[in-house]
Each structure stands twice: as C-alpha cells, then as structure tokens.
Amino acid sequence: MAINQAVLLIADIGGYTRFMTVHRINLAHAQEVVARLLESIIDAAGDFKLAKLEGDAAFFYAPLPGWPADVNHLGARVADIRRAFLAEKQDMAINRLCSCDGCVKVPDLKLKFVAHVGEVAEQRVAGLRELAGVSVITVHRMLKNHVPVSEYILMTEPLFSGLPEDLQKFGHNQREELEGIGEVETRYIDLVEIGNAEPPVYPPSFWKKLRNWLRLTFRSMPYFLGLKKPCDGFRNMEAALGEATQPPALPEKTSDPSGGAQPS
C-alpha cells in the first residue's frame, strides 16, 4: 500500500433537489443529463486522475510530486472544468426537444468544488485503485458545509495558501466543523465573483436537438425498462427522492374531555 501526498478535488453537481417533480421519466433523464455533464467534467480534468464517480459527483486526485508543489495549477484546472460544464449545460438547454422536468431544469444545475491536500493511501481492491486515509474522509466531509453561495470552491487553508496571489484576493474565511474530524480552517472562492465563464451563445440547431433527443432516449432505456435504478447514489437528489417516497403525514390528534380523540 503506497502512501503519497496528493491534491484531492471533488466536483459536485447540484440543483435538482428543490425543483424537480419525481417520476420515472424525469429521473431517467436526470440520470443521463448528469452523466453527460460528468463526462464533460472528466474530459476537462487534464492531469487530475479520476479516483471514483460518486453519483452526481466526480472525485479526482493529483499525486505530489509530479504536480506543481505550490498547487497554483489548481485554479486553472478548476476553471477548465467549470467552462466545460457550462458549455455542455448550455448545449443541452438550447438544443432540447424533451419537456420533462429532468431536461427543462438543466439551467438550474450548479457545479461546486471542494479541495484538500494531504496524505493518501493507494490500494487495489478487486482490481480497482482505491484511495484511503484521513485526507480522503476530510475532503468528502467538506461537501457538507456552510458556504453561503451556490457555485464555489472550498479549500483547506494549506491548499489555499499555495494559490497565486491573484486568486487569493478572492478568498473568504470559513471555519467548518467536519464530522469525525473537528473544526477546520477553510477558505472559499465564489466562482461567479472571479469572472464570467459563460460560453458563447449559439443559436439552436434542429439537428443537434434531434441528436441530443436520440442519445437521451437510447441511454435512458435501461431505466425505463427497470434494468437500472435512476439517480441511485445521487447525494444532491436525496431530499427530493425522500419527499417523494414519504407517506403523507396524518393529522395530529388531541384528546377531548369526553375521552375521545379529535383531529387538531
């Protein structure tokens, strides 16, 4: 089991939870929308290695040494990933034929990042490379935080201090209490604040719409047929899925002087 220093980065897609009506078509299309966005994120990750796909998130790492020790490359890589995400999201929004919630709500989707630097243990489990260690736990705990904006990168202080000065000036202090870890000094950067990364707007294309619809329909078929469960493991859809499966609440009852019970 090799132990190395590494930069750890999670790109996390959210935005469906509050707004989507949950049924089979919406969930199947949401699954494929997120899959397509994750593919664009992975393609743009460059020298970051994909450690694992985690539902609606991608977990990357970059071993040190072999990566700039001052980690100033992190800002450029995050910018590349975000640009690719926005371009893919825009294409799906402009060139769509489907009117289900899973497709209509694509513009609401957001991308956030959490990042940490520390020691990780690389091990092979069933032929697959797995990362383990406190640093891996830490970066995942950072996904549950109190950052007041929706599009950001949240970093631990040692990682933030290695960024170039032109990025550090956008940093905001944020202390987080991480479960099982304790209080951690972090900084976040509002990705909207540092500049407009919106891609150029192109007119809709009938052929692109048709291509996107055929691709979406074909890739969604296993979910329609019940061969796969859509949105399984999507942490940012748990609230919506939970609300959809909860039985309606019964009215509270209060006792009356006659010994019976009356609805409140």
C-alpha distance (Angstrom), angle and dihedral (degrees) to the residues before:
residue distance angle dihedral
M1 . . .
A2 3.82 . .
I3 3.81 119.2 .
N4 3.80 116.6 -155.4
Q5 3.77 141.8 161.7
A6 3.80 112.1 -105.9
V7 3.77 143.5 169.6
L8 3.81 108.3 -121.4
L9 3.80 120.9 -155.7
I10 3.80 131.7 178.6
A11 3.82 120.2 -167.2
D12 3.80 107.6 -160.0
I13 3.82 126.1 -167.7
G14 3.80 117.8 -152.0
G15 3.78 140.8 157.0
Y16 3.80 106.8 95.4
T17 3.80 97.6 86.9
R18 3.80 102.9 85.8
F19 3.75 102.0 31.4
M20 3.78 111.4 39.6
T21 3.77 124.7 96.9
V22 3.78 104.4 -138.0
H23 3.79 118.8 -127.8
R24 3.80 136.5 120.6
I25 3.82 99.7 -85.0
N26 3.80 93.6 45.8
L27 3.79 93.1 47.6
A28 3.81 94.5 45.5
H29 3.80 91.5 50.0
A30 3.81 92.1 43.4
Q31 3.81 88.4 53.5
E32 3.79 91.4 55.0
V33 3.81 94.7 41.2
V34 3.80 90.0 55.8
A35 3.81 91.7 43.0
R36 3.80 90.4 54.7
L37 3.81 91.6 47.8
L38 3.80 90.6 49.0
E39 3.81 89.9 51.9
S40 3.81 89.7 55.2
I41 3.81 90.2 48.5
I42 3.80 92.7 50.7
D43 3.81 92.3 47.7
A44 3.82 90.0 53.2
A45 3.82 95.6 45.8
G46 3.82 92.8 90.4
D47 3.79 111.5 178.8
F48 3.78 93.4 7.6
K49 3.80 110.1 101.8
L50 3.78 120.5 -136.7
A51 3.79 108.5 -118.1
K52 3.79 97.0 177.3
L53 3.78 145.4 -23.5
E54 3.80 108.4 -123.3
G55 3.81 108.2 -169.7
D56 3.80 104.6 -84.5
A57 3.82 94.0 3.2
A58 3.79 138.9 69.0
F59 3.81 120.7 -143.2
F60 3.82 114.5 -151.6
Y61 3.78 135.6 178.4
A62 3.78 136.9 -169.8
P63 3.83 116.5 -160.2
L64 3.81 120.0 -131.7
P65 2.99 124.6 -112.4
G66 3.77 99.9 39.1
W67 3.76 90.9 55.5
P68 3.82 126.2 68.3
A69 3.79 105.1 -74.3
D70 3.81 91.9 -143.0
V71 3.86 88.3 56.5
N72 3.82 91.5 -138.3
H73 3.81 86.5 136.8
L74 3.82 89.1 71.2
G75 3.81 95.1 78.5
A76 3.80 93.3 52.7
R77 3.79 92.3 47.5
V78 3.81 93.3 49.9
A79 3.82 89.0 49.0
D80 3.83 90.4 52.1
I81 3.80 92.1 49.8
R82 3.81 92.9 47.8
R83 3.82 92.9 48.8
A84 3.80 90.5 51.7
F85 3.80 91.2 47.9
L86 3.82 92.7 50.3
A87 3.81 92.9 46.7
E88 3.81 92.6 50.4
K89 3.80 91.8 45.1
Q90 3.79 91.1 50.5
D91 3.80 92.5 50.3
M92 3.81 91.1 52.3
A93 3.81 91.9 47.2
I94 3.81 95.9 48.2
N95 3.79 98.7 37.9
R96 3.80 103.1 45.6
L97 3.78 131.9 123.8
C98 3.81 99.2 179.2
S99 3.82 119.0 91.0
C100 3.82 99.0 -165.3
D101 3.81 119.6 122.4
G102 3.80 91.9 -109.0
C103 3.81 89.5 62.7
V104 3.81 101.9 30.5
K105 3.81 92.3 53.8
V106 3.82 94.4 54.6
P107 3.86 92.0 106.4
D108 3.84 88.5 59.1
L109 3.81 92.7 61.6
K110 3.80 116.5 110.3
L111 3.78 134.7 -167.0
K112 3.78 123.9 -140.5
F113 3.80 131.6 175.2
V114 3.78 136.0 -151.4
A115 3.80 120.6 -168.0
H116 3.79 138.2 -176.6
V117 3.79 137.8 167.7
G118 3.79 123.9 -142.2
E119 3.78 147.6 101.0
V120 3.79 120.1 -42.5
A121 3.77 132.0 -177.7
E122 3.79 115.8 -135.7
Q123 3.77 114.5 -150.4
R124 3.78 136.0 164.1
V125 3.79 119.0 -124.4
A126 3.81 118.0 -177.9
G127 3.79 89.3 -18.5
L128 3.79 93.9 -51.8
R129 3.81 126.6 111.7
E130 3.81 112.5 -118.3
L131 3.79 129.0 -174.5
A132 3.78 119.9 -141.8
G133 3.78 138.9 173.6
V134 3.78 142.4 83.0
S135 3.81 91.5 -67.8
V136 3.81 90.7 59.1
I137 3.80 90.4 50.5
T138 3.80 90.9 47.1
V139 3.80 96.0 54.2
H140 3.80 91.4 48.4
R141 3.81 92.4 48.5
M142 3.81 87.6 54.3
L143 3.80 90.1 68.7
K144 3.81 87.4 75.7
N145 3.80 101.5 63.4
H146 3.80 145.7 129.6
V147 3.80 100.2 -113.0
P148 3.84 105.3 147.9
V149 3.84 96.9 -144.3
S150 3.80 130.1 67.9
E151 3.82 101.9 -136.1
Y152 3.77 113.7 48.9
I153 3.76 149.6 116.6
L154 3.81 114.2 -120.6
M155 3.81 115.3 -161.2
T156 3.77 137.2 179.0
E157 3.80 113.5 -112.5
P158 3.85 98.1 -105.2
L159 3.79 90.6 54.7
F160 3.81 94.0 44.9
S161 3.81 91.6 50.5
G162 3.82 89.5 60.6
L163 3.80 94.1 57.8
P164 3.82 119.8 103.4
E165 3.80 116.3 -93.2
D166 3.80 94.2 -110.8
L167 3.81 88.1 64.6
Q168 3.81 97.7 37.5
K169 3.82 90.8 63.6
F170 3.84 87.9 68.1
G171 3.81 93.2 54.5
H172 3.81 122.2 119.5
N173 3.81 122.8 -161.2
Q174 3.79 115.2 -116.4
R175 3.81 126.8 171.2
E176 3.78 113.2 -157.4
E177 3.79 130.3 -166.6
L178 3.80 103.7 -143.3
E179 3.78 118.1 -161.3
G180 3.79 110.9 -107.9
I181 3.82 91.3 0.2
G182 3.80 105.3 65.7
E183 3.78 131.6 -140.2
V184 3.80 114.2 -14.8
E185 3.81 129.4 -170.3
T186 3.80 108.5 -127.7
R187 3.81 140.2 167.6
Y188 3.76 128.3 -150.3
I189 3.78 132.4 -160.8
D190 3.80 120.2 -152.8
L191 3.81 103.0 -130.8
V192 3.79 91.9 -154.4
E193 3.81 90.6 53.4
I194 3.79 96.1 56.4
G195 3.79 95.5 58.7
N196 3.76 148.4 -51.6
A197 3.80 109.5 -75.8
E198 3.79 95.2 172.1
P199 3.82 110.3 137.2
P200 3.82 122.0 -126.5
V201 3.80 113.2 -77.4
Y202 3.80 114.3 -118.3
P203 3.81 125.6 -168.2
P204 3.80 116.8 -102.2
S205 3.78 117.6 -92.1
F206 3.81 124.1 -148.7
W207 3.80 91.2 -148.2
K208 3.79 92.4 50.3
K209 3.79 89.5 48.4
L210 3.80 90.5 51.7
R211 3.81 92.2 45.7
N212 3.81 92.0 49.4
W213 3.81 92.3 47.2
L214 3.81 93.5 49.3
R215 3.80 91.4 47.1
L216 3.78 92.1 47.7
T217 3.80 93.5 47.4
F218 3.81 94.0 47.4
R219 3.80 94.7 46.9
S220 3.81 92.8 44.8
M221 3.81 94.3 53.6
P222 3.84 96.4 92.1
Y223 3.83 88.9 56.3
F224 3.83 93.1 47.5
L225 3.81 89.7 50.7
G226 3.81 92.8 48.9
L227 3.80 93.2 -116.7
K228 3.81 90.7 121.8
K229 3.78 133.1 26.1
P230 3.82 111.2 -121.1
C231 3.80 120.5 -130.9
D232 3.80 91.8 8.2
G233 3.81 107.5 167.8
F234 3.82 94.9 10.1
R235 3.80 99.6 145.5
N236 3.81 92.9 -168.9
M237 3.81 92.2 56.0
E238 3.80 96.3 50.0
A239 3.82 94.4 97.9
A240 3.80 93.2 51.2
L241 3.79 93.1 44.5
G242 3.79 90.7 47.0
E243 3.79 92.8 50.4
A244 3.80 90.4 49.1
T245 3.81 93.6 53.8
Q246 3.81 99.0 41.1
P247 3.82 115.2 103.5
P248 3.81 115.5 -121.0
A249 3.78 114.0 -87.2
L250 3.78 116.3 -104.5
P251 3.80 117.9 -127.9
E252 3.77 114.5 -97.8
K253 3.78 116.3 -108.0
T254 3.76 128.4 -139.4
S255 3.75 125.2 -166.6
D256 3.82 120.3 -117.8
P257 3.81 128.1 -148.6
S258 3.79 91.3 -101.0
G259 3.77 90.8 65.4
G260 3.80 95.5 -108.0
A261 3.76 127.5 111.4
Q262 3.76 126.6 -114.2
P263 3.80 129.9 -166.7
S264 3.80 111.2 -105.3
